[in-house]
Amino acid sequence: MTAGQKEQAHFVSGLGNATLASQIEAERKMIPKGLTAALLITAGALFAAEARAAEIRLCEDEIRTAPFNDERAVQSALIQSLAVVNRSDHPVTLTGVSFHLKSRQQVRDTRWLAPADIANAVKQAPQIAMLDQIFPAQFCNGQLLADAKLASSDTLAPGEALVFLYQPFVWRGERDEIEIAIETSLDTALKTDRIARPIVARTSQTKALFPIPGRSFVAVAASFHTPHRWAGIEEFAYDIVALTGNGSTHRGNGARLEDYAIFGKPVRAIADGKVVAVSNDQADNAAMLKRQGEADDAYLARLLEGQAALLMKGMGSVLGNHVVIDHGNGEFSIYAHLKQGSARAALGASVAAGETIGDVGSSGNSTEPHLHFQICDSPDIATCRPIPASFTDYRLPLELGPRTIQSGDLVEAVK
């Protein structure tokens, strides 16, 4: 957690103190002297109540973007979770939430959450509490709610909070800041509190080889229609598989791990670095394969149960066998779900770009054999911030020109 995240800085505006003070001064001469002190005490209490701002909390100290459409300069960003916490000693009612995307201090896009969105956040409180227990990384490992408890209405008692999940934004051109404003009411007085975060459009400093040589298929990337983007710790991660001649990921009915085209394929280091984490002894998880004749809803229920059990054991069980490489520039590459016993990279060893470090498997939270790959700003996937990768050696065989890899792309490594 960075200093900026811990501080959760906020900027306050709202009822003008000068206006209130001038009204008091104008009326002071009209009342008996004995009441003047009482009025000034009341005014001081109003000033004090106003100074205690509601607090807006985000896990991110900057909002990182991913290309939505390179050709047309369309970018995207996602605020994973936003908490509004009543830090005053009075109940306050949350009446509005708005987002303002800026370019060079000029507001370019604005979004308001409707009263129905606030009501929905109230209804989601039990699900958010459960998610906070089984997947705390989505809420910056306890920092988002910290000393607050979830409110049961849009009126927040002191120390209560409402959480808003998943606010996506898409724009064309340049945006460099997002300002978030909340409006609360105390009796008839309205108050606005704000925070601002920079919008950062950059990819990794590490110039990366694609981790799977030859041709592969990116089932999941940073696109909004696939799941990684909606989880803060893997927002820019890739799930990579391979296709058979008939366009499927497996031969036959896919009942065995060996039926899958990518199972056992080599995984290579994307760049030079030092191995800082290795796990090699977890069994490949054949139990999470879809069974022949199994209905989709039954399979989903079984998957959710299995995933929850893995999450309760910790992120090591979720990743399965994995390798983490430190590239020496504050960036770390993570290769997960490797085949049991296949990791060739020893802890502390130096590896070269392109060197084979393991084989694709299906260990951990894996529904079928694939490589989960991402670049992070720390080696701990439970707390790191993902960074969009800068791949240098790929082409998209079904495209006429280069662009950022998206979910559903056939990718060919050319080195």
C-alpha positions in Angstrom: 0.0 0.0 0.0 1.5 3.3 -1.1 1.5 6.5 1.1 -1.0 8.0 -1.3 -3.4 5.0 -0.7 -3.0 5.1 3.1 -3.6 8.8 3.2 -6.8 8.6 1.1 -6.5 12.4 0.6 -9.6 14.4 0.0 -10.4 17.9 -1.0 -13.4 19.6 0.5 -15.8 22.2 -0.9 -19.5 23.0 -0.3 -21.4 25.5 1.8 -19.3 28.7 1.8 -18.2 29.7 5.3 -18.0 33.3 4.3 -21.7 33.3 3.3 -22.8 31.7 6.6 -20.6 34.1 8.6 -22.0 37.2 6.9 -25.5 36.0 7.6 -24.7 35.6 11.3 -23.0 39.0 11.5 -26.0 40.7 9.8 -28.4 39.1 12.2 -26.2 39.6 15.3 -27.1 43.2 15.7 -30.8 42.3 15.8 -30.7 40.1 18.9 -30.2 40.8 22.6 -26.6 40.7 23.7 -27.2 37.8 26.0 -28.0 35.6 23.0 -25.0 36.6 20.9 -22.6 34.2 22.6 -25.1 31.3 22.2 -25.4 32.1 18.5 -21.7 32.2 18.0 -21.4 28.9 19.8 -24.0 27.5 17.4 -22.1 28.9 14.5 -18.9 27.3 15.7 -20.6 24.0 15.9 -21.9 24.4 12.4 -18.3 25.2 11.2 -16.9 22.2 13.0 -19.6 19.8 11.6 -18.8 21.1 8.1 -15.1 20.6 8.5 -15.6 16.9 9.2 -15.8 15.7 5.7 -17.2 12.5 4.4 -14.3 10.4 3.1 -13.9 9.0 -0.4 -11.6 5.9 -0.5 -10.1 4.2 -3.5 -7.5 1.4 -3.6 -5.7 3.1 -6.5 -3.4 6.1 -6.2 -3.5 6.3 -10.0 -6.0 5.0 -12.5 -4.2 2.9 -15.2 -5.7 2.6 -18.6 -5.8 -0.1 -21.3 -6.3 0.5 -25.1 -9.9 -0.1 -26.2 -9.2 0.6 -29.9 -5.7 1.6 -30.9 -6.6 2.7 -34.4 -9.1 5.3 -33.2 -7.2 6.3 -30.0 -9.9 5.0 -27.7 -8.8 4.2 -24.1 -10.5 2.5 -21.2 -10.3 2.6 -17.4 -12.0 0.9 -14.5 -12.5 2.0 -10.9 -12.8 -1.4 -9.2 -14.3 -0.2 -5.9 -15.1 3.1 -4.3 -16.1 3.6 -0.6 -17.9 6.6 0.8 -17.3 6.7 4.6 -19.1 9.0 7.1 -16.2 10.5 9.1 -18.4 13.0 11.0 -20.1 12.5 14.3 -23.6 13.0 12.8 -25.7 10.8 10.4 -25.5 12.0 6.8 -27.5 11.0 3.8 -25.6 10.3 0.6 -27.5 12.1 -2.2 -25.1 12.0 -5.1 -22.0 10.6 -6.7 -20.4 12.0 -9.8 -17.2 11.3 -11.9 -15.5 14.0 -13.9 -12.8 13.0 -16.5 -10.4 15.9 -17.3 -7.8 16.8 -19.8 -5.4 19.6 -18.9 -7.8 20.7 -16.1 -10.8 20.9 -18.4 -13.8 18.5 -17.7 -14.4 16.4 -20.8 -16.8 13.7 -19.5 -19.1 13.6 -16.6 -21.2 10.7 -15.1 -23.7 10.9 -12.3 -24.9 7.9 -10.4 -28.7 7.9 -10.1 -30.6 7.4 -6.9 -31.2 3.9 -8.1 -27.4 3.2 -8.2 -27.1 4.4 -4.5 -30.0 2.1 -3.6 -28.4 -0.8 -5.4 -25.1 -0.2 -3.4 -27.2 -0.5 -0.2 -28.7 -3.8 -1.4 -25.3 -5.2 -2.4 -23.9 -4.7 1.1 -24.2 -8.4 2.1 -22.5 -9.6 -1.1 -19.7 -7.0 -0.6 -19.2 -8.2 3.0 -18.9 -11.8 1.7 -16.6 -10.8 -1.1 -14.4 -8.9 1.4 -14.0 -12.1 3.3 -13.2 -14.5 0.5 -11.4 -12.1 -1.9 -10.0 -9.2 0.2 -7.6 -8.2 -2.5 -10.5 -6.6 -4.4 -10.8 -4.2 -1.4 -7.0 -3.5 -1.0 -6.7 -6.2 1.7 -8.8 -4.5 4.3 -7.7 -0.9 3.6 -10.9 0.2 1.8 -13.3 -0.4 4.6 -10.7 -0.5 7.4 -12.5 1.0 10.5 -15.8 1.4 8.7 -18.8 -0.9 8.6 -21.3 -1.2 5.8 -24.5 0.9 6.0 -28.0 -0.5 5.6 -29.5 2.6 4.0 -28.4 5.7 2.1 -28.2 7.5 5.5 -24.8 6.7 6.9 -24.3 6.7 10.7 -20.9 7.8 11.9 -18.3 5.3 10.8 -20.6 3.6 8.2 -19.8 3.2 4.5 -21.3 2.4 1.2 -19.2 0.7 -1.5 -19.7 1.1 -5.3 -18.2 -1.6 -7.5 -17.0 -1.5 -11.1 -17.2 1.9 -12.7 -15.9 1.6 -16.3 -15.0 4.5 -18.5 -14.2 4.7 -22.3 -13.1 7.8 -24.1 -11.3 9.0 -27.2 -8.3 11.2 -27.0 -6.4 12.4 -23.9 -7.6 12.2 -20.3 -5.2 12.9 -17.5 -7.3 13.1 -14.3 -10.5 11.8 -12.8 -12.3 13.7 -10.1 -14.9 12.0 -7.9 -17.4 14.1 -6.0 -19.9 13.0 -3.4 -22.8 15.0 -2.1 -24.2 14.5 1.4 -27.0 16.2 3.3 -27.3 16.9 7.0 -30.8 18.2 7.7 -31.2 20.7 4.9 -27.5 21.5 4.4 -25.8 20.0 1.4 -22.1 19.3 1.3 -19.7 18.2 -1.4 -16.4 16.3 -0.9 -14.0 15.4 -3.7 -10.9 13.5 -4.5 -8.8 13.4 -7.7 -6.6 10.7 -9.1 -4.2 10.9 -12.2 -5.1 8.8 -15.2 -2.0 7.1 -16.4 -1.8 5.7 -20.0 1.5 3.7 -20.0 2.7 0.2 -20.5 5.5 -1.8 -18.9 9.1 -0.6 -19.0 10.0 -4.2 -19.6 10.1 -4.9 -23.3 8.6 -8.4 -23.4 8.7 -11.5 -25.5 5.3 -13.2 -25.7 5.5 -15.9 -23.1 4.3 -18.8 -25.4 6.4 -19.4 -28.5 4.6 -20.1 -31.8 0.9 -19.7 -32.2 -1.5 -19.5 -29.3 -5.0 -18.1 -28.5 -5.6 -15.4 -25.9 -8.8 -16.4 -24.3 -8.7 -13.6 -21.8 -7.0 -10.2 -21.8 -7.9 -6.7 -20.6 -11.1 -6.5 -22.6 -14.3 -5.6 -20.7 -16.2 -8.7 -21.9 -13.9 -11.1 -20.1 -13.3 -11.6 -16.4 -9.8 -10.4 -15.7 -10.5 -6.7 -16.1 -13.0 -6.9 -13.3 -10.6 -8.1 -10.7 -8.1 -5.5 -9.5 -5.1 -7.8 -9.0 -5.3 -9.2 -12.5 -6.8 -6.3 -14.5 -4.3 -6.5 -17.3 -3.5 -10.3 -17.2 -3.7 -12.9 -20.0 -5.1 -16.4 -20.1 -3.4 -18.2 -23.0 -4.5 -21.4 -24.6 -3.9 -23.2 -27.9 -6.4 -24.4 -30.5 -6.6 -27.7 -32.3 -7.3 -28.1 -36.0 -11.0 -28.0 -35.4 -10.9 -24.7 -33.5 -11.4 -26.3 -30.1 -8.9 -26.1 -27.2 -8.9 -29.9 -26.8 -9.2 -33.2 -28.7 -12.0 -35.6 -28.1 -14.3 -34.8 -25.2 -11.7 -33.0 -23.1 -12.0 -35.3 -20.2 -8.2 -35.6 -19.7 -5.7 -32.8 -19.2 -3.6 -34.4 -21.9 -6.4 -33.8 -24.4 -5.7 -30.0 -24.4 -3.6 -28.6 -27.1 -1.5 -26.4 -24.8 -0.9 -28.8 -22.0 2.8 -29.4 -21.5 3.9 -26.6 -24.0 6.9 -24.6 -22.9 6.6 -21.2 -21.1 9.5 -18.8 -21.6 10.8 -15.8 -19.7 9.7 -12.6 -21.3 12.9 -10.8 -20.4 16.1 -11.1 -18.5 15.7 -11.2 -14.7 16.0 -13.0 -11.4 13.6 -15.7 -10.1 12.1 -14.5 -6.8 9.4 -17.1 -6.3 8.8 -20.7 -7.4 6.1 -23.2 -6.6 6.4 -26.6 -8.3 4.7 -29.4 -6.3 0.9 -28.7 -6.6 -1.1 -31.3 -8.5 -2.8 -30.3 -11.8 -6.4 -29.7 -11.1 -8.3 -32.2 -13.3 -11.3 -32.0 -11.0 -12.1 -28.5 -12.4 -12.5 -29.8 -16.0 -16.1 -29.8 -17.2 -17.5 -33.3 -17.2 -19.1 -35.0 -20.2 -22.8 -34.3 -20.1 -22.6 -31.8 -17.2 -25.1 -29.0 -17.5 -23.6 -25.5 -17.6 -25.4 -24.3 -14.4 -24.3 -27.4 -12.5 -20.7 -26.9 -13.7 -20.7 -23.2 -12.7 -22.0 -24.0 -9.2 -19.2 -26.6 -8.8 -16.6 -24.2 -10.1 -17.7 -21.5 -7.7 -17.5 -23.9 -4.8 -14.0 -25.0 -5.8 -12.8 -21.5 -6.4 -14.0 -20.3 -3.0 -12.2 -23.2 -1.3 -9.0 -22.3 -3.1 -9.3 -18.6 -2.1 -9.7 -19.6 1.5 -6.4 -21.4 1.3 -4.6 -18.3 0.0 -3.2 -17.0 -3.2 -0.6 -19.7 -3.5 -3.3 -22.2 -4.0 -5.1 -20.0 -6.5 -1.9 -19.6 -8.6 -1.0 -23.2 -8.5 2.6 -23.9 -9.6 4.1 -20.6 -10.6 7.3 -18.6 -11.3 7.8 -14.9 -10.5 10.7 -13.0 -12.2 12.1 -9.7 -11.0 13.2 -7.6 -14.0 15.2 -5.1 -11.9 13.1 -2.1 -12.8 10.3 -2.4 -10.2 8.4 -4.8 -12.5 7.8 -8.5 -12.0 6.4 -11.1 -14.4 4.1 -13.8 -13.1 3.5 -17.2 -14.8 0.8 -19.3 -13.1 -1.0 -22.7 -13.3 2.2 -24.5 -14.5 2.4 -28.2 -14.8 3.4 -30.0 -11.6 7.1 -30.6 -11.4 7.9 -28.6 -14.6 9.4 -25.4 -13.2 13.0 -25.3 -14.4 13.9 -22.0 -12.8 15.5 -22.2 -9.3 14.8 -19.6 -6.7 17.4 -16.9 -6.9 18.6 -18.0 -10.4 19.2 -15.5 -13.2 17.2 -16.2 -16.4 17.6 -14.9 -19.9 14.8 -13.6 -22.2 13.3 -16.5 -24.1 14.6 -19.2 -21.7 12.1 -22.0 -20.9 11.1 -21.7 -17.2 8.3 -24.3 -17.1 5.5 -26.0 -18.9 1.8 -25.1 -19.2 -0.4 -27.0 -16.8 -3.7 -26.7 -15.0 -2.8 -26.3 -11.3 -4.5 -24.0 -8.9 -7.7 -22.1 -9.9 -7.7 -23.4 -13.5 -10.8 -24.6 -15.4 -8.6 -26.1 -18.1 -4.9 -26.1 -19.1 -3.7 -22.6 -19.8 -1.0 -20.0 -18.8 -2.0 -17.1 -16.6 0.5 -14.3 -17.3 0.8 -10.8 -16.0 3.2 -8.0 -15.1 3.0 -6.4 -11.7 4.7 -3.7 -9.6 5.5 -6.2 -6.8 6.0 -10.0 -6.7 2.9 -10.6 -4.5 -0.1 -11.1 -6.6 -2.4 -10.5 -3.6 -1.3 -6.9 -3.3 0.3 -5.9 -6.5 -0.9 -3.4 -9.1 -1.0 -5.0 -12.6 0.8 -3.1 -15.5 -0.2 -3.5 -19.2 2.5 -5.5 -21.0 4.7 -4.2 -23.8 5.1 -7.2 -26.1 7.6 -6.7 -28.9 7.6 -9.9 -30.9 4.1 -10.8 -32.0 1.8 -10.5 -34.9 -1.9 -11.1 -35.1 -2.4 -13.4 -38.1 -6.1 -12.5 -38.6 -5.4 -8.7 -38.6 -4.0 -6.5 -41.3 -1.8 -4.5 -39.0 -0.4 -4.4 -35.4 -2.5 -3.4 -32.4 -2.8 -4.2 -28.7 -3.7 -7.8 -28.0 -7.4 -8.2 -27.0 -9.4 -11.1 -25.7 -10.1 -13.6 -28.5 -7.0 -12.9 -30.5 -4.9 -15.5 -32.3 -1.3 -14.5 -31.5 1.9 -15.6 -33.2 5.3 -15.0 -31.5 7.8 -14.1 -34.3 11.0 -14.6 -32.3 
